[in-house]
Amino acid sequence: MMPVRLAANQPPRFYRGGAEIATLRGGAPAEYGPEDWVASCTTLFGEPLAGLSALPDGRWLRDAVRADPVSWLGPDRGDEPALLVKLLDAGQRLPVHCHPSDEWAKAHLGSRYGKTEAWIVVGTTTPDPTVHIGFREDASADAVAEWVRRQDTPGMLDALNALPVRAGDTVFVPAGLPHAIGAGVFIVELQQPTDLSVMLEWTGFLDSADGGHLGVGYETALGCVDRSGWAAERVAGLIRHPAGDGPVVELFGPAVDPFFRAQRIDARSGVRCEPGFAVLVVLSGAAELTTEDGERMALRKGDTVVVPHAAGSTAIVGDLVAIRCLPPGGPR
């Protein structure tokens, strides 16, 4: 099986953005196209098909994987990748929200996965690119419920840590942690394969509060929020600036491996990748990928490519920088 180059997959969203995706990938930006769901076997919450990635032959990637999971994912990997990769270009500040844990999602929605995620900052376009993450001090359930009831955006933002970011940073966002990505931050996002969000802030983004609580009501939904205090030294542990200029740099630490993994690849001196399902996002340059059987594929800036396990060991050589995204690699 050969790696497959994928077309852009930008389902309409409720916030503005997408110009940086267009700059990277080519094409005209859509005002409300801030997310490109790459190699997606996941749908938008409540939707039967929206969000799924299509293969060039017209099949959904999800269906192809289910039909031949060993070739796509490898043995003992089930029939879905346990990973969703996105390009996300925040054309405006995202609302304050959080994502449920596996345990909460199973108990209240019957979902195998919650939504732990992580961001790889690949560009910024504003003078002070910022993310808001974790309450600075413990917040009571009553206080959070009141912020949501009143839609007190200043109160919520003031309660969160405001952290500057720059290209090359990675940010780990455990399930439950309230957060908002600031305008002008362009990321490659890895996450568990769901579209589960509890919107603490919905005014100005959604038509009503009904779209913000996953259909269970806010009294129940707010039970997934991590209300503990994330002081400076604690929240600092979520942000890294991985060092190293070698051909392969691991972008997350061991604590993240049970959810997903990512590497920055610099192919100038050649990179060999072990067999396994992977998603490549090419950030710059051009190179040639060669499979174990000697099949070749040209790679260039803006390409998004899904690599099946059956492609075997692959080699990438050329003046190229890419993010290689991988499924979970350790026990939960």
Rosetta blueprint (number, residue, H / E / L):
1 M L
2 M L
3 P L
4 V E
5 R E
6 L L
7 A L
8 A L
9 N L
10 Q L
11 P L
12 P L
13 R L
14 F L
15 Y L
16 R L
17 G E
18 G L
19 A H
20 E H
21 I H
22 A H
23 T H
24 L H
25 R H
26 G L
27 G L
28 A L
29 P L
30 A L
31 E L
32 Y E
33 G L
34 P L
35 E E
36 D E
37 W E
38 V E
39 A L
40 S L
41 C L
42 T L
43 T L
44 L L
45 F L
46 G L
47 E L
48 P L
49 L L
50 A L
51 G L
52 L L
53 S L
54 A E
55 L L
56 P L
57 D L
58 G L
59 R L
60 W E
61 L H
62 R H
63 D H
64 A H
65 V H
66 R H
67 A H
68 D L
69 P H
70 V H
71 S H
72 W H
73 L H
74 G L
75 P L
76 D L
77 R L
78 G L
79 D L
80 E L
81 P L
82 A L
83 L L
84 L E
85 V E
86 K E
87 L E
88 L E
89 D E
90 A L
91 G L
92 Q L
93 R L
94 L L
95 P L
96 V L
97 H E
98 C E
99 H L
100 P L
101 S L
102 D H
103 E H
104 W H
105 A H
106 K H
107 A H
108 H H
109 L H
110 G L
111 S L
112 R L
113 Y L
114 G L
115 K L
116 T L
117 E E
118 A E
119 W E
120 I E
121 V E
122 V E
123 G E
124 T E
125 T L
126 T L
127 P L
128 D L
129 P L
130 T E
131 V E
132 H E
133 I E
134 G E
135 F E
136 R L
137 E L
138 D L
139 A L
140 S L
141 A H
142 D H
143 A H
144 V H
145 A H
146 E H
147 W H
148 V H
149 R H
150 R H
151 Q L
152 D L
153 T H
154 P H
155 G H
156 M H
157 L H
158 D H
159 A H
160 L E
161 N E
162 A E
163 L E
164 P E
165 V L
166 R L
167 A L
168 G L
169 D L
170 T E
171 V E
172 F E
173 V E
174 P L
175 A L
176 G L
177 L L
178 P L
179 H E
180 A E
181 I E
182 G L
183 A L
184 G L
185 V E
186 F E
187 I E
188 V E
189 E E
190 L E
191 Q E
192 Q L
193 P L
194 T L
195 D L
196 L L
197 S L
198 V E
199 M E
200 L L
201 E L
202 W L
203 T L
204 G L
205 F L
206 L L
207 D L
208 S L
209 A H
210 D H
211 G H
212 G H
213 H L
214 L L
215 G L
216 V L
217 G L
218 Y H
219 E H
220 T H
221 A H
222 L H
223 G H
224 C H
225 V L
226 D L
227 R L
228 S L
229 G L
230 W L
231 A L
232 A H
233 E H
234 R H
235 V H
236 A H
237 G H
238 L H
239 I E
240 R E
241 H L
242 P L
243 A L
244 G L
245 D L
246 G L
247 P L
248 V E
249 V E
250 E E
251 L L
252 F L
253 G L
254 P L
255 A L
256 V L
257 D L
258 P L
259 F L
260 F L
261 R E
262 A E
263 Q E
264 R E
265 I E
266 D E
267 A H
268 R H
269 S H
270 G L
271 V E
272 R E
273 C E
274 E L
275 P L
276 G L
277 F L
278 A E
279 V E
280 L E
281 V E
282 V E
283 L E
284 S E
285 G E
286 A E
287 A E
288 E E
289 L E
290 T E
291 T L
292 E L
293 D L
294 G L
295 E L
296 R E
297 M E
298 A E
299 L E
300 R E
301 K L
302 G L
303 D L
304 T E
305 V E
306 V E
307 V E
308 P L
309 H H
310 A H
311 A H
312 G L
313 S L
314 T E
315 A E
316 I E
317 V E
318 G E
319 D E
320 L E
321 V E
322 A E
323 I E
324 R E
325 C E
326 L E
327 P L
328 P L
329 G L
330 G L
331 P L
332 R L
